[in-house]
Amino acid sequence: MTKVQLSLTDQEANILGSYGSQFGYNLAKTIRFFISKASEEILKKTMPVYQMSQKTEEKGLKALDEYRKGKAIKVEDVEEFFDLL
C-alpha cells in the first residue's frame, strides 16, 4: 500500500467532506472513493477489449450452463489434469 499526503484548500475539504457525509464517509474515505472511481475510468480507456468469437461465446455459455447444473469437477492438480488430456 502506498500512502499519500495531500493538501487541500478549506473549500475543497468542505466540498468533499459534505459530499461524503451524505453517505456516512469521512473525508479520507471520500477521497479514496473518488480516486477509485477515477482509476476505473482510466482503466476503461487504456485496457483493450476484444470481441469474442461466436464459437468461443457458445462454448463459454455451455460451460456456464454445465457448471450451474453441477456437472463441473474440481481439479486439485492443474498440471496433472492437463497432462492426462
DSSP file (Angstrom, degrees, kcal/mol; ACC not computed):
  #  RESIDUE AA STRUCTURE BP1 BP2  ACC     N-H-->O    O-->H-N    N-H-->O    O-->H-N    TCO  KAPPA ALPHA  PHI   PSI    X-CA   Y-CA   Z-CA
    1    1 A M              0   0    0      0, 0.0     2,-0.5     0, 0.0     0, 0.0   0.000 360.0 360.0 360.0 138.6    0.0    0.0    0.0
    2    2 A T        -     0   0    0      2,-0.0     2,-0.4     0, 0.0     0, 0.0  -0.898 360.0-147.8-106.0 130.9    1.2    3.5   -0.9
    3    3 A K        -     0   0    0     -2,-0.5     2,-0.4     2,-0.0     0, 0.0  -0.799  12.8-166.0 -98.5 141.4    0.5    6.3    1.5
    4    4 A V        -     0   0    0     -2,-0.4     2,-0.5     2,-0.0    -2,-0.0  -0.989  12.8-146.6-129.1 134.0    0.0    9.8    0.0
    5    5 A Q        -     0   0    0     -2,-0.4     2,-0.4     2,-0.0    -2,-0.0  -0.873  24.1-170.4 -98.8 132.3   -0.1   13.1    1.9
    6    6 A L        -     0   0    0     -2,-0.5     2,-0.5     2,-0.0    -2,-0.0  -0.968  16.5-150.8-130.1 135.2   -2.4   15.6    0.3
    7    7 A S        -     0   0    0     -2,-0.4     2,-0.3     0, 0.0    -2,-0.0  -0.922  19.7-177.9-105.8 127.1   -3.0   19.3    0.9
    8    8 A L        -     0   0    0     -2,-0.5     2,-0.1     4,-0.0    -2,-0.0  -0.900  28.1-115.3-119.3 149.8   -6.5   20.6    0.2
    9    9 A T     >  -     0   0    0     -2,-0.3     4,-2.5     1,-0.1     5,-0.2  -0.386  36.2-107.6 -71.3 163.7   -7.8   24.1    0.5
   10   10 A D  H  > S+     0   0    0      1,-0.2     4,-2.4     2,-0.2     5,-0.2   0.893 122.1  52.5 -59.3 -39.1  -10.5   24.7    3.1
   11   11 A Q  H  > S+     0   0    0      2,-0.2     4,-2.6     1,-0.2    -1,-0.2   0.922 109.4  47.8 -64.2 -44.2  -13.1   24.9    0.3
   12   12 A E  H  > S+     0   0    0      1,-0.2     4,-2.7     2,-0.2     5,-0.3   0.922 112.8  48.8 -62.1 -44.2  -12.0   21.6   -1.3
   13   13 A A  H  X S+     0   0    0     -4,-2.5     4,-2.7     1,-0.2    -1,-0.2   0.895 112.4  48.5 -63.5 -40.0  -12.1   19.9    2.1
   14   14 A N  H  X S+     0   0    0     -4,-2.4     4,-2.7    -5,-0.2     5,-0.2   0.918 112.3  48.1 -66.4 -43.6  -15.5   21.3    2.9
   15   15 A I  H  X S+     0   0    0     -4,-2.6     4,-2.1     2,-0.2    -2,-0.2   0.957 117.8  40.5 -61.7 -50.8  -16.9   20.3   -0.5
   16   16 A L  H  X S+     0   0    0     -4,-2.7     4,-2.6     1,-0.2     5,-0.2   0.904 115.8  51.7 -65.7 -40.9  -15.6   16.7   -0.3
   17   17 A G  H  X S+     0   0    0     -4,-2.7     4,-1.9    -5,-0.3    -1,-0.2   0.909 111.5  45.6 -63.2 -42.7  -16.4   16.4    3.4
   18   18 A S  H  X S+     0   0    0     -4,-2.7     4,-0.7     2,-0.2    -1,-0.2   0.871 113.1  50.8 -70.9 -34.8  -20.0   17.5    2.9
   19   19 A Y  H >< S+     0   0    0     -4,-2.1     3,-1.0    -5,-0.2     4,-0.4   0.954 113.6  44.5 -64.0 -48.6  -20.5   15.2   -0.1
   20   20 A G  H ><>S+     0   0    0     -4,-2.6     5,-2.7     1,-0.2     3,-1.6   0.818 101.8  66.4 -66.2 -31.6  -19.1   12.2    1.7
   21   21 A S  H ><5S+     0   0    0     -4,-1.9     3,-0.8     1,-0.3    -1,-0.2   0.760  88.3  68.6 -64.9 -22.6  -21.1   12.9    4.9
   22   22 A Q  T <<5S+     0   0    0     -3,-1.0    -1,-0.3    -4,-0.7    -2,-0.2   0.802 109.5  36.3 -61.9 -27.9  -24.3   12.1    2.9
   23   23 A F  T < 5S-     0   0    0     -3,-1.6    -1,-0.2    -4,-0.4    -2,-0.2   0.310 123.0-102.0-107.5   5.3  -23.1    8.5    2.7
   24   24 A G  T < 5S+     0   0    0     -3,-0.8     2,-0.3    -4,-0.3    -3,-0.2   0.686  76.1 142.0  81.5  18.1  -21.5    8.4    6.2
   25   25 A Y      < -     0   0    0     -5,-2.7    -1,-0.3    -6,-0.1     2,-0.1  -0.683  45.2-137.6 -92.9 144.2  -18.0    8.8    4.8
   26   26 A N     >  -     0   0    0     -2,-0.3     4,-2.1    -3,-0.1     5,-0.2  -0.378  39.5 -92.1 -84.3 177.9  -15.3   10.8    6.5
   27   27 A L  H  > S+     0   0    0      1,-0.2     4,-2.3     2,-0.2     5,-0.2   0.910 124.7  50.3 -61.4 -45.1  -13.0   13.0    4.3
   28   28 A A  H  > S+     0   0    0      1,-0.2     4,-2.3     2,-0.2    -1,-0.2   0.914 111.7  47.5 -62.0 -43.4  -10.3   10.3    3.8
   29   29 A K  H  > S+     0   0    0      1,-0.2     4,-2.2     2,-0.2    -1,-0.2   0.878 110.6  52.9 -66.3 -36.8  -12.8    7.7    2.7
   30   30 A T  H  X S+     0   0    0     -4,-2.1     4,-2.2     2,-0.2    -2,-0.2   0.922 109.4  48.3 -63.5 -44.1  -14.5   10.1    0.3
   31   31 A I  H  X S+     0   0    0     -4,-2.3     4,-2.4     1,-0.2    -2,-0.2   0.910 110.6  51.0 -64.3 -42.4  -11.1   10.9   -1.3
   32   32 A R  H  X S+     0   0    0     -4,-2.3     4,-2.5     1,-0.2    -1,-0.2   0.895 108.4  53.9 -60.5 -39.4  -10.3    7.2   -1.6
   33   33 A F  H  X S+     0   0    0     -4,-2.2     4,-2.4     2,-0.2    -2,-0.2   0.938 109.8  45.8 -59.7 -48.4  -13.7    6.7   -3.3
   34   34 A F  H  X S+     0   0    0     -4,-2.2     4,-2.4     1,-0.2    -2,-0.2   0.891 112.9  49.8 -64.6 -39.7  -13.0    9.4   -5.9
   35   35 A I  H  X S+     0   0    0     -4,-2.4     4,-2.4     2,-0.2    -1,-0.2   0.902 110.3  51.5 -65.3 -40.1   -9.6    8.1   -6.6
   36   36 A S  H  X S+     0   0    0     -4,-2.5     4,-2.0     2,-0.2    -2,-0.2   0.927 111.4  46.4 -61.2 -46.0  -11.0    4.6   -7.0
   37   37 A K  H  X S+     0   0    0     -4,-2.4     4,-1.9     1,-0.2    -2,-0.2   0.891 112.3  50.2 -65.5 -39.7  -13.7    5.8   -9.5
   38   38 A A  H  X S+     0   0    0     -4,-2.4     4,-2.1     1,-0.2    -1,-0.2   0.898 109.0  52.6 -65.4 -39.3  -11.1    7.8  -11.4
   39   39 A S  H  X S+     0   0    0     -4,-2.4     4,-2.4     1,-0.2    -2,-0.2   0.893 107.1  52.6 -62.7 -40.2   -8.8    4.8  -11.6
   40   40 A E  H  X S+     0   0    0     -4,-2.0     4,-2.2     1,-0.2    -1,-0.2   0.916 109.2  49.1 -60.5 -43.8  -11.7    2.7  -13.0
   41   41 A E  H  X S+     0   0    0     -4,-1.9     4,-1.4     2,-0.2    -2,-0.2   0.891 109.9  51.1 -64.5 -39.7  -12.3    5.3  -15.7
   42   42 A I  H  X S+     0   0    0     -4,-2.1     4,-1.6     1,-0.2     3,-0.3   0.924 110.5  49.5 -63.2 -44.1   -8.6    5.3  -16.7
   43   43 A L  H  X S+     0   0    0     -4,-2.4     4,-2.5     1,-0.2    -2,-0.2   0.890 106.0  56.2 -62.5 -39.4   -8.6    1.6  -16.9
   44   44 A K  H  < S+     0   0    0     -4,-2.2    -1,-0.2     1,-0.2    -2,-0.2   0.859 112.1  43.3 -60.2 -34.6  -11.7    1.6  -19.1
   45   45 A K  H  < S+     0   0    0     -4,-1.4    -1,-0.2    -3,-0.3    -2,-0.2   0.752 122.2  36.2 -83.9 -24.8   -9.9    3.9  -21.6
   46   46 A T  H  < S+     0   0    0     -4,-1.6    -2,-0.2    -5,-0.1    -3,-0.2   0.621  95.6  87.9-105.3 -15.2   -6.5    2.1  -21.6
   47   47 A M  S  < S-     0   0    0     -4,-2.5     2,-0.1    -5,-0.2    -4,-0.0  -0.752  77.1-128.8 -89.7 121.0   -7.5   -1.6  -21.3
   48   48 A P        -     0   0    0      0, 0.0     2,-0.5     0, 0.0    -2,-0.1  -0.396  17.0-153.3 -68.9 145.3   -8.1   -3.2  -24.7
   49   49 A V        -     0   0    0     -2,-0.1     2,-0.4    -5,-0.0    -5,-0.0  -0.982   8.1-159.1-120.1 127.4  -11.4   -5.0  -25.2
   50   50 A Y        -     0   0    0     -2,-0.5     2,-0.3     0, 0.0     0, 0.0  -0.869  19.8-119.1-110.4 140.0  -11.5   -7.8  -27.7
   51   51 A Q        -     0   0    0     -2,-0.4     2,-0.2     1,-0.1    -2,-0.0  -0.600  29.5-129.1 -76.1 130.8  -14.7   -9.2  -29.3
   52   52 A M        -     0   0    0     -2,-0.3    -1,-0.1     1,-0.1     2,-0.0  -0.568  24.2-112.8 -79.1 141.8  -15.2  -12.8  -28.5
   53   53 A S     >  -     0   0    0     -2,-0.2     4,-2.4     1,-0.1     5,-0.2  -0.347  23.4-115.7 -70.2 157.7  -15.9  -15.1  -31.5
   54   54 A Q  H  > S+     0   0    0      1,-0.2     4,-2.4     2,-0.2     5,-0.2   0.901 116.2  52.8 -59.4 -42.6  -19.3  -16.7  -31.8
   55   55 A K  H  > S+     0   0    0      1,-0.2     4,-2.1     2,-0.2    -1,-0.2   0.917 110.3  46.3 -61.4 -45.7  -17.8  -20.2  -31.3
   56   56 A T  H  > S+     0   0    0      1,-0.2     4,-2.5     2,-0.2    -1,-0.2   0.897 111.3  52.1 -66.0 -40.4  -16.0  -19.2  -28.1
   57   57 A E  H  X S+     0   0    0     -4,-2.4     4,-2.6     2,-0.2     5,-0.2   0.914 109.3  49.9 -62.2 -42.5  -19.1  -17.5  -26.7
   58   58 A E  H  X S+     0   0    0     -4,-2.4     4,-2.2     1,-0.2    -1,-0.2   0.913 111.5  48.2 -62.6 -42.8  -21.2  -20.6  -27.3
   59   59 A K  H  X S+     0   0    0     -4,-2.1     4,-2.5     2,-0.2    -2,-0.2   0.905 112.1  50.0 -63.9 -41.0  -18.6  -22.8  -25.6
   60   60 A G  H  X S+     0   0    0     -4,-2.5     4,-2.4     2,-0.2    -2,-0.2   0.911 111.1  47.8 -64.5 -42.8  -18.4  -20.4  -22.7
   61   61 A L  H  X S+     0   0    0     -4,-2.6     4,-2.2     2,-0.2    -1,-0.2   0.876 111.9  50.7 -66.6 -36.7  -22.2  -20.3  -22.3
   62   62 A K  H  X S+     0   0    0     -4,-2.2     4,-2.6    -5,-0.2    -2,-0.2   0.926 110.8  48.9 -64.9 -44.0  -22.3  -24.1  -22.5
   63   63 A A  H  X S+     0   0    0     -4,-2.5     4,-2.3     1,-0.2    -2,-0.2   0.903 111.1  50.1 -62.7 -41.2  -19.7  -24.4  -19.8
   64   64 A L  H  X S+     0   0    0     -4,-2.4     4,-2.4     2,-0.2    -1,-0.2   0.906 110.7  49.7 -63.1 -42.4  -21.5  -22.0  -17.6
   65   65 A D  H  X S+     0   0    0     -4,-2.2     4,-1.6     2,-0.2    -2,-0.2   0.916 111.3  48.5 -62.1 -44.5  -24.7  -23.9  -18.0
   66   66 A E  H  <>S+     0   0    0     -4,-2.6     5,-2.8     1,-0.2     6,-0.5   0.885 110.3  52.2 -64.0 -38.3  -23.0  -27.2  -17.2
   67   67 A Y  H ><5S+     0   0    0     -4,-2.3     3,-1.6     1,-0.2     5,-0.3   0.933 108.7  49.8 -61.9 -45.8  -21.4  -25.6  -14.1
   68   68 A R  H 3<5S+     0   0    0     -4,-2.4    -1,-0.2     1,-0.3    -2,-0.2   0.805 108.0  54.4 -64.3 -29.0  -24.8  -24.4  -12.9
   69   69 A K  T 3<5S-     0   0    0     -4,-1.6    -1,-0.3    -5,-0.2    -2,-0.2   0.414 120.0-110.1 -84.9   1.9  -26.2  -27.9  -13.4
   70   70 A G  T < 5S+     0   0    0     -3,-1.6    -3,-0.2    -4,-0.2    -2,-0.1   0.685  83.2 124.5  81.3  18.4  -23.5  -29.3  -11.2
   71   71 A K      < +     0   0    0     -5,-2.8    -4,-0.2    -6,-0.2     2,-0.1   0.532  42.9 105.2 -87.6  -5.8  -21.6  -31.1  -13.9
   72   72 A A        -     0   0    0     -6,-0.5     2,-0.4    -5,-0.3    -9,-0.0  -0.400  59.6-145.9 -75.0 151.0  -18.3  -29.3  -13.2
   73   73 A I        -     0   0    0     -2,-0.1     2,-0.5     2,-0.0    -2,-0.1  -0.891  15.7-118.3-116.4 150.0  -15.5  -31.2  -11.5
   74   74 A K        -     0   0    0     -2,-0.4     2,-0.6     1,-0.0     0, 0.0  -0.748  23.3-151.8 -87.4 128.7  -13.0  -29.8   -9.0
   75   75 A V        -     0   0    0     -2,-0.5     3,-0.2     1,-0.2    -1,-0.0  -0.898  15.4-179.9-103.9 116.0   -9.4  -30.1  -10.3
   76   76 A E  S    S+     0   0    0     -2,-0.6     2,-0.6     1,-0.3    -1,-0.2   0.915  78.3  32.8 -79.6 -45.6   -6.8  -30.3   -7.5
   77   77 A D     >  -     0   0    0      1,-0.2     4,-2.4     2,-0.0    -1,-0.3  -0.900  65.5-172.8-118.4 101.6   -3.7  -30.5   -9.6
   78   78 A V  H  > S+     0   0    0     -2,-0.6     4,-2.4    -3,-0.2     5,-0.2   0.894  85.2  52.8 -62.7 -42.7   -4.0  -28.5  -12.8
   79   79 A E  H  > S+     0   0    0      1,-0.2     4,-1.9     2,-0.2    -1,-0.2   0.935 111.9  45.4 -59.7 -46.6   -0.7  -29.7  -14.2
   80   80 A E  H  > S+     0   0    0      1,-0.2     4,-1.6     2,-0.2    -1,-0.2   0.909 110.4  55.1 -64.4 -41.7   -1.6  -33.4  -13.7
   81   81 A F  H  X S+     0   0    0     -4,-2.4     4,-0.5     1,-0.2     3,-0.2   0.925 111.5  42.8 -57.0 -47.6   -5.1  -32.8  -15.2
   82   82 A F  H >< S+     0   0    0     -4,-2.4     3,-0.5     1,-0.2    -1,-0.2   0.806 109.0  58.4 -72.7 -28.6   -3.8  -31.3  -18.4
   83   83 A D  H 3< S+     0   0    0     -4,-1.9    -1,-0.2    -5,-0.2    -2,-0.2   0.826 104.6  53.0 -65.8 -30.2   -1.1  -34.0  -18.7
   84   84 A L  H 3<        0   0    0     -4,-1.6    -1,-0.2    -3,-0.2    -2,-0.2   0.630 360.0 360.0 -81.6 -13.4   -3.9  -36.6  -18.7
   85   85 A L    <<        0   0    0     -3,-0.5    -1,-0.2    -4,-0.5    -2,-0.1   0.498 360.0 360.0 -71.4 360.0   -5.8  -35.0  -21.5
